[in-house]
Amino acid sequence: MTTTYTWNITKLECSDADNDGHCDIIISADWMISGNNGNNISTVTGRTPLNIVISAGEGLTEDEVFANVTESEVINSIQTVLGTQTISQYQTNINNELDRLDLPAPVIPPLPWVV
């Protein structure tokens, strides 16, 4: 069965580089990769340092600034930092856990010497 992988950003950490009380640079992101094989779901989580400069522009509120930064852009930045080899290892870990979850429940026979 094919596994489908989904990335989500769960938290962003920002820096206020010019001390104006607003986020200017996204310096890290917490993320989660979920793998779904149709029977079970397994996840891997992590935090990746980033350096995404946010251009505020004149008169924009912080909410308006963040409206211009998409989750997809943050995920692409994370994937670039992690690299294909690391992402492949995360997917292998997810697949191994899904394989384990798909196994039938173990049978534990009674031990004759345990009374």
C-alpha positions, -999 to 999 in steps of 0.1 A, spaced: 0 0 0 12 35 -9 20 59 20 9 95 17 30 121 35 16 154 48 37 182 62 23 207 87 38 237 105 29 236 142 48 267 155 70 296 142 96 315 162 103 350 151 129 377 158 123 414 161 154 425 143 146 463 143 130 463 178 97 477 166 76 450 183 69 430 151 82 398 136 109 405 110 126 372 106 113 336 110 142 320 128 127 285 134 97 263 127 83 233 145 69 208 120 52 174 117 53 149 89 24 124 89 25 92 69 -9 75 62 -9 41 45 -47 38 46 -47 16 77 -26 36 102 -9 70 106 26 76 119 43 110 126 77 125 129 81 159 145 110 183 146 123 219 147 144 235 120 163 267 121 154 291 94 162 326 82 131 338 64 131 376 62 96 391 63 92 424 45 66 444 64 59 472 40 44 505 50 14 504 72 9 466 72 -1 449 105 17 418 117 -13 397 107 -12 412 72 25 404 70 20 368 79 -9 365 54 19 370 28 39 340 42 23 307 32 27 274 50 39 260 17 68 286 16 78 276 51 77 239 43 98 244 12 124 263 33 124 235 59 128 208 32 157 228 17 175 230 50 169 193 58 178 180 24 165 150 5 186 124 25 172 135 59 137 136 45 141 102 30 152 89 64 122 104 81 99 87 56 117 54 62 111 57 99 74 65 93 72 34 69 88 12 95 64 23 121 34 18 98 47 -17 89 49 -25 126 14 -12 132 0 -33 104 13 -66 119 -14 -88 136 -15 -86 173 12 -108 188 2 -141 204 18 -146 239 16 -182 249 14 -191 286 47 -202 300 44 -237 316 70 -229 343 52 -198 355 26 -206 381 
